[in-house]
């Protein structure tokens, strides 16, 4: 790279940031090794074979690879069953299928982590009973805000979940487009224990996006009934070209499958059209790729903190997702940051990101994403809603080295 791409000042600061993050990197490596062993054991136990990678066409009946991949996912996540399908267009689609599968007209959905991620608000019908939303079909909705310190409000949860109309409790693990911190799996487990004691008939559904393989255990291993997410985030390892997953209790996963397709068919059909190899291989390397993304986020936190920006989490804080937020307080530095991330990408590095009215959001959004897979936020990317405090949400990095260079380029643009 030419001398102007990364300034001498940022090179010096990056060396300081790297020294500050050595112990955090060691911890990430330990988690990666444990999760890799867990994935490898699941592959071996289910006798994954090359013959499972060819895929099917048409209806996709008797797709051995698809069936085994479901079992591997279930084992990795400590679930009774899993549904991994390229028919899910994104994580929102997978989560919505789980919600629709668990709820019926007259039921209540309770979110205990405040308002859900922007793209789920239309699914729930928070802003109105849009045709096809849960609200349109007569499902009530209520939410409990997190406490000021970002912790779950257990007394309010206990009170509200005692309402027998509550048939599903929604927990968002990641921060989304908010200043809140990500919930740890331990916290989700504590909430699950409480909910099951008070209302054992309520299904606990976790939006697990950005959280897979960040810790050594998943919410389904600590009491959550269902987790769901996107294959072009952590669990796809940067190789999955599309898709999503639902994992958890057998009946709830089956209900989600019948929402994805139709009742009576569920998960027994759906061709894989040559994508099985990428899904298997992506899952296999997912713990390592997630570790690369985590190191990228920790480094970004340390570097931008040294420059003087407000970051969350701090580089030495416990993490339960791969997202790093950086508050710029003004639109112009936010745009320069996104430009730097784009210029540091391997794909479309020449593109200038501009805010636009992205579907599913209530304001313009600027996105930097020079990715091999469109929208794959396990690759280095940054999203930001164009509203105060003009915070960028950074995630991904297929390799730490490339992620680090992209961050250093963004820092250079901000300090010139």
C-alpha positions as CSV (number, residue, x, y, z in Angstrom):
1,X,0.0,0.0,0.0
2,X,1.2,3.5,-0.7
3,X,2.4,5.7,2.1
4,X,-0.7,7.9,2.1
5,X,-3.1,5.0,2.6
6,X,-2.3,4.7,6.3
7,X,-0.6,7.7,8.0
8,X,2.5,7.4,10.2
9,X,0.4,8.7,13.1
10,X,-2.1,5.9,12.8
11,X,0.7,3.3,12.4
12,X,2.1,4.5,15.7
13,X,-1.3,4.4,17.4
14,X,-2.1,1.0,16.0
15,X,1.1,-0.4,17.6
16,X,-0.1,1.0,20.9
17,X,-3.5,-0.4,20.4
18,X,-2.1,-3.8,19.6
19,X,-0.1,-3.8,22.8
20,X,-3.2,-3.0,24.8
21,X,-5.2,-5.9,23.4
22,X,-2.8,-8.8,23.8
23,X,-4.6,-10.5,26.7
24,X,-8.0,-10.1,25.0
25,X,-6.6,-11.8,21.9
26,X,-5.4,-14.7,23.9
27,X,-8.8,-15.1,25.5
28,X,-10.4,-15.1,22.0
29,X,-8.0,-17.8,20.8
30,X,-9.0,-20.0,23.8
31,X,-12.7,-19.6,23.0
32,X,-12.0,-20.4,19.3
33,X,-10.2,-23.6,20.1
34,X,-13.1,-24.8,22.3
35,X,-15.7,-24.0,19.7
36,X,-13.7,-25.6,16.9
37,X,-13.5,-28.8,18.9
38,X,-17.3,-28.6,19.4
39,X,-17.9,-28.2,15.7
40,X,-15.4,-30.9,14.7
41,X,-17.0,-33.4,17.2
42,X,-20.4,-32.7,15.6
43,X,-19.0,-33.4,12.1
44,X,-17.4,-36.6,13.2
45,X,-20.4,-37.8,15.2
46,X,-22.7,-37.3,12.2
47,X,-20.3,-39.0,9.8
48,X,-20.2,-36.0,7.4
49,X,-19.2,-37.3,3.9
50,X,-18.2,-35.8,0.6
51,X,-21.3,-37.4,-0.9
52,X,-23.4,-35.0,1.1
53,X,-22.1,-31.9,-0.8
54,X,-23.6,-32.4,-4.2
55,X,-27.0,-31.0,-3.4
56,X,-30.4,-31.4,-5.0
57,X,-32.7,-29.6,-7.4
58,X,-36.5,-29.3,-7.8
59,X,-38.4,-30.4,-4.7
60,X,-35.3,-31.4,-2.9
61,X,-36.7,-34.7,-1.5
62,X,-34.3,-37.1,0.2
63,X,-31.5,-34.6,0.4
64,X,-29.0,-36.4,2.7
65,X,-26.7,-33.5,3.0
66,X,-29.5,-31.1,4.1
67,X,-30.6,-33.6,6.7
68,X,-27.2,-34.2,8.1
69,X,-26.4,-30.5,8.2
70,X,-29.5,-29.9,10.3
71,X,-28.2,-32.6,12.8
72,X,-24.7,-31.1,12.9
73,X,-26.2,-27.6,13.7
74,X,-28.4,-29.1,16.4
75,X,-25.4,-30.8,18.0
76,X,-23.2,-27.7,17.8
77,X,-25.9,-25.6,19.4
78,X,-27.1,-28.1,22.0
79,X,-30.6,-28.2,20.4
80,X,-33.1,-31.0,19.8
81,X,-33.4,-30.0,16.1
82,X,-32.2,-27.4,13.6
83,X,-33.4,-26.1,10.3
84,X,-30.7,-24.7,8.0
85,X,-32.1,-23.4,4.7
86,X,-31.0,-21.2,1.8
87,X,-34.7,-20.4,1.6
88,X,-34.3,-18.0,4.5
89,X,-33.5,-14.7,2.8
90,X,-31.9,-13.2,6.0
91,X,-31.8,-13.4,9.7
92,X,-35.0,-11.4,10.1
93,X,-36.8,-14.0,7.9
94,X,-35.5,-16.9,10.1
95,X,-36.5,-15.1,13.4
96,X,-39.9,-14.2,12.0
97,X,-40.6,-17.8,11.0
98,X,-39.8,-18.9,14.6
99,X,-42.1,-16.2,16.0
100,X,-45.0,-17.1,13.7
101,X,-44.5,-20.7,14.5
102,X,-44.8,-20.1,18.2
103,X,-47.7,-17.7,18.3
104,X,-51.4,-17.7,17.4
105,X,-54.2,-15.1,17.2
106,X,-55.0,-13.9,20.8
107,X,-51.5,-14.7,22.1
108,X,-49.0,-12.1,23.3
109,X,-45.4,-11.6,22.3
110,X,-43.3,-10.1,25.1
111,X,-39.9,-8.6,24.3
112,X,-37.7,-8.3,27.4
113,X,-34.9,-6.4,25.6
114,X,-36.9,-3.3,24.6
115,X,-37.8,-2.7,21.0
116,X,-36.5,-5.4,18.6
117,X,-34.0,-4.7,15.8
118,X,-35.4,-2.3,13.1
119,X,-36.2,-4.9,10.5
120,X,-38.3,-6.9,13.0
121,X,-40.6,-4.0,13.8
122,X,-42.6,-4.5,10.7
123,X,-42.8,-8.3,11.4
124,X,-44.2,-7.6,14.8
125,X,-46.4,-4.7,13.6
126,X,-45.1,-2.2,16.2
127,X,-45.8,0.8,13.9
128,X,-49.1,-0.5,12.7
129,X,-50.9,-3.8,11.7
130,X,-49.3,-4.0,8.3
131,X,-50.8,-6.8,6.3
132,X,-49.0,-10.1,7.2
133,X,-47.5,-8.9,10.5
134,X,-48.1,-10.5,13.8
135,X,-50.3,-7.6,14.8
136,X,-52.4,-8.1,11.7
137,X,-53.1,-11.7,12.7
138,X,-54.2,-10.6,16.2
139,X,-51.0,-11.2,18.2
140,X,-50.6,-8.6,20.9
141,X,-47.2,-7.1,21.7
142,X,-45.6,-5.7,24.8
143,X,-42.0,-4.8,25.7
144,X,-39.9,-4.3,28.8
145,X,-37.0,-1.9,28.6
146,X,-33.5,-2.8,29.8
147,X,-32.3,-1.1,32.9
148,X,-30.0,1.9,32.5
149,X,-26.9,-0.3,33.0
150,X,-28.0,-2.5,30.2
151,X,-29.1,-5.4,32.4
152,X,-32.4,-7.2,32.2
153,X,-35.2,-5.9,34.4
154,X,-36.0,-9.2,36.2
155,X,-38.7,-7.9,38.5
156,X,-40.7,-6.5,35.5
157,X,-40.1,-9.7,33.6
158,X,-41.5,-11.8,36.4
159,X,-44.5,-9.6,36.7
160,X,-45.3,-9.3,33.0
161,X,-44.6,-12.9,32.0
162,X,-47.1,-14.1,34.6
163,X,-49.8,-13.0,32.1
164,X,-50.9,-16.3,30.6
165,X,-51.5,-14.6,27.3
166,X,-47.7,-14.4,26.9
167,X,-46.9,-17.4,24.7
168,X,-43.5,-16.2,23.5
169,X,-40.7,-14.2,25.1
170,X,-38.3,-12.5,22.7
171,X,-34.7,-11.8,23.6
172,X,-32.3,-9.9,21.4
173,X,-28.8,-11.0,22.2
174,X,-26.9,-8.3,20.2
175,X,-27.1,-4.6,20.6
176,X,-28.5,-3.9,17.1
177,X,-28.6,-0.1,16.3
178,X,-28.5,0.9,20.0
179,X,-26.1,1.9,22.7
180,X,-27.0,-1.1,24.8
181,X,-24.5,-3.8,25.3
182,X,-24.9,-7.3,24.1
183,X,-26.4,-9.8,26.6
184,X,-24.1,-12.7,27.7
185,X,-25.4,-16.3,27.4
186,X,-25.3,-16.4,31.2
187,X,-27.7,-13.5,31.4
188,X,-30.0,-15.1,28.8
189,X,-29.9,-18.4,30.8
190,X,-30.9,-16.5,34.0
191,X,-33.8,-14.9,32.2
192,X,-34.8,-18.3,30.8
193,X,-34.9,-19.9,34.2
194,X,-37.1,-17.1,35.6
195,X,-39.5,-17.2,32.6
196,X,-39.9,-21.0,32.8
197,X,-40.6,-20.8,36.6
198,X,-43.3,-18.1,36.2
199,X,-44.8,-19.2,32.8
200,X,-43.6,-22.6,31.6
201,X,-45.9,-22.4,28.5
202,X,-44.1,-19.3,27.1
203,X,-41.5,-20.1,24.4
204,X,-38.2,-18.3,24.8
205,X,-37.0,-17.1,21.3
206,X,-33.6,-15.6,21.0
207,X,-32.3,-13.4,18.1
208,X,-28.8,-14.9,18.0
209,X,-27.5,-12.8,15.2
210,X,-23.8,-11.7,15.6
211,X,-23.5,-13.9,18.7
212,X,-22.7,-17.4,17.5
213,X,-19.3,-18.7,18.6
214,X,-18.4,-15.6,20.5
215,X,-18.7,-17.6,23.7
216,X,-18.2,-21.3,24.3
217,X,-21.9,-21.9,24.9
218,X,-25.1,-20.9,23.1
219,X,-28.5,-19.8,24.6
220,X,-30.2,-23.1,23.7
221,X,-27.8,-24.8,26.1
222,X,-29.0,-22.6,28.9
223,X,-32.7,-22.8,28.6
224,X,-33.7,-20.8,25.5
225,X,-36.3,-22.8,23.4
226,X,-35.2,-21.4,20.0
227,X,-32.4,-19.4,18.6
228,X,-32.3,-18.1,15.0
229,X,-30.0,-16.1,12.8
230,X,-28.4,-15.6,9.4
231,X,-25.9,-17.8,7.6
232,X,-24.1,-14.8,6.1
233,X,-23.1,-13.7,9.6
234,X,-21.0,-15.8,12.1
235,X,-22.2,-19.4,11.4
236,X,-21.6,-19.3,7.7
237,X,-17.9,-18.6,8.1
238,X,-17.8,-16.2,5.2
239,X,-18.5,-19.0,2.7
240,X,-22.3,-19.3,2.9
241,X,-23.8,-17.4,0.0
242,X,-27.3,-17.0,1.6
243,X,-29.6,-18.6,4.1
244,X,-30.6,-18.7,7.8
245,X,-31.1,-21.1,10.6
246,X,-33.5,-21.9,13.4
247,X,-32.4,-24.3,16.2
248,X,-34.0,-25.4,19.4
249,X,-37.0,-27.4,20.6
250,X,-38.3,-29.9,18.1
251,X,-41.9,-28.7,17.9
252,X,-41.0,-25.1,17.6
253,X,-38.4,-25.8,14.9
254,X,-41.0,-27.8,13.0
255,X,-43.5,-24.9,13.3
256,X,-40.9,-22.6,11.9
257,X,-40.3,-25.0,9.0
258,X,-44.0,-25.0,8.2
259,X,-44.0,-21.2,8.2
260,X,-41.0,-21.2,5.8
261,X,-42.7,-23.7,3.4
262,X,-46.2,-24.9,4.1
263,X,-48.0,-27.1,6.7
264,X,-47.5,-30.8,5.8
265,X,-44.2,-30.2,4.1
266,X,-42.1,-28.3,6.6
267,X,-38.5,-29.1,6.4
268,X,-38.9,-32.2,4.2
269,X,-38.4,-30.3,0.9
270,X,-36.4,-27.5,-0.5
271,X,-33.5,-28.1,-2.9
272,X,-30.0,-27.1,-1.9
273,X,-28.9,-26.4,-5.6
274,X,-25.2,-26.9,-5.0
275,X,-24.9,-24.8,-1.8
276,X,-24.4,-27.7,0.7
277,X,-20.6,-27.7,0.5
278,X,-20.3,-24.0,1.3
279,X,-22.7,-24.4,4.2
280,X,-20.8,-27.3,5.7
281,X,-17.4,-25.8,5.2
282,X,-18.6,-22.4,6.4
283,X,-19.8,-23.9,9.6
284,X,-16.6,-25.8,10.1
285,X,-14.5,-22.6,9.9
286,X,-17.0,-20.4,11.6
287,X,-15.3,-20.4,15.1
288,X,-12.1,-19.2,13.5
289,X,-13.7,-16.6,11.3
290,X,-15.7,-15.3,14.3
291,X,-12.5,-15.0,16.3
292,X,-11.0,-12.9,13.4
293,X,-14.0,-10.6,13.5
294,X,-13.7,-10.3,17.3
295,X,-10.0,-9.4,17.1
296,X,-10.9,-6.8,14.5
297,X,-13.5,-5.3,16.8
298,X,-11.3,-5.3,19.8
299,X,-8.5,-3.6,17.9
300,X,-11.0,-1.0,16.5
301,X,-12.2,-0.3,20.0
302,X,-8.6,0.3,21.3
303,X,-7.5,2.4,18.4
304,X,-10.6,4.7,18.2
305,X,-10.5,5.1,22.0
306,X,-6.9,6.3,21.7
307,X,-7.9,8.8,19.0
308,X,-10.6,10.1,21.3
309,X,-13.9,8.7,20.2
310,X,-16.5,7.1,22.5
311,X,-16.6,3.3,21.9
312,X,-18.7,0.5,23.1
313,X,-17.7,-2.1,24.2
314,X,-14.2,-0.9,25.4
315,X,-11.4,-3.1,24.2
316,X,-11.1,-4.9,27.6
317,X,-14.8,-5.5,28.2
318,X,-16.6,-8.9,28.0
319,X,-18.2,-9.4,24.6
320,X,-21.2,-11.5,23.5
321,X,-21.4,-10.4,19.9
322,X,-19.0,-9.2,17.2
323,X,-20.4,-5.6,16.9
324,X,-18.3,-2.6,17.8
325,X,-19.9,0.8,18.1
326,X,-18.1,4.1,17.6
327,X,-20.0,7.4,18.3
328,X,-19.1,10.3,16.0
329,X,-21.7,12.8,17.1
330,X,-21.8,14.4,13.7
331,X,-22.7,13.1,10.2
332,X,-19.5,14.2,8.4
333,X,-16.9,12.1,10.4
334,X,-19.3,9.2,10.3
335,X,-19.3,9.4,6.5
336,X,-15.5,9.6,6.4
337,X,-15.3,6.6,8.6
338,X,-17.5,4.6,6.3
339,X,-15.5,5.7,3.3
340,X,-12.3,4.5,5.0
341,X,-13.9,1.1,5.7
342,X,-15.0,0.9,2.1
343,X,-11.6,1.8,0.8
344,X,-10.0,-0.9,2.9
345,X,-12.3,-3.6,1.4
346,X,-11.2,-6.1,-1.2
347,X,-14.4,-5.6,-3.3
348,X,-15.8,-2.3,-4.5
349,X,-13.0,-0.3,-2.7
350,X,-13.6,2.5,-5.2
351,X,-17.3,3.1,-4.2
352,X,-18.3,6.1,-2.0
353,X,-20.9,5.1,0.5
354,X,-23.9,7.4,0.8
355,X,-26.9,7.4,3.1
356,X,-30.1,5.9,1.5
357,X,-33.6,4.8,2.6
358,X,-32.9,1.2,3.2
359,X,-36.0,-1.0,3.4
360,X,-37.0,-1.9,7.0
361,X,-35.5,1.2,8.6
362,X,-37.1,4.4,9.8
363,X,-34.3,6.7,8.6
364,X,-31.6,6.8,6.0
365,X,-28.8,4.3,6.6
366,X,-25.2,4.5,5.4
367,X,-23.4,1.2,4.8
368,X,-19.8,0.4,4.0
369,X,-19.5,-3.2,2.7
370,X,-17.0,-4.3,0.2
371,X,-17.9,-7.9,0.5
372,X,-17.6,-11.1,-1.6
373,X,-21.1,-11.9,-0.5
374,X,-23.6,-9.1,-0.7
375,X,-24.6,-7.9,2.8
376,X,-22.4,-10.4,4.6
377,X,-21.7,-8.7,7.9
378,X,-19.2,-11.4,8.9
379,X,-17.0,-9.6,6.3
380,X,-15.7,-6.2,7.4
381,X,-18.6,-3.8,7.2
382,X,-20.0,-0.8,9.0
383,X,-23.7,0.3,9.2
384,X,-25.0,3.5,10.7
385,X,-28.5,5.0,10.9
386,X,-28.3,8.7,10.0
387,X,-29.5,10.0,13.3
388,X,-27.9,11.3,16.5
389,X,-25.5,10.3,18.0
390,X,-24.3,9.3,14.5
391,X,-22.9,6.0,15.7
392,X,-21.2,3.5,13.4
393,X,-21.8,-0.2,14.1
394,X,-18.7,-2.1,12.9
395,X,-18.6,-5.8,12.4
396,X,-16.8,-8.6,10.7
397,X,-13.4,-9.2,9.2
398,X,-12.6,-12.5,7.5
399,X,-9.0,-12.1,8.5
400,X,-7.8,-9.9,11.4
401,X,-5.0,-8.6,9.2
402,X,-7.3,-7.2,6.5
403,X,-9.8,-6.0,9.1
404,X,-7.0,-4.1,10.9
405,X,-5.9,-2.4,7.7
406,X,-9.4,-1.3,6.9
407,X,-9.8,0.2,10.3
408,X,-6.4,1.9,10.1
409,X,-7.5,3.4,6.7
410,X,-10.7,4.8,8.3
411,X,-8.7,6.2,11.2
412,X,-6.3,7.9,8.7
413,X,-9.2,9.7,7.0
414,X,-10.5,10.9,10.3
415,X,-7.2,12.3,11.5
416,X,-5.9,14.0,8.3
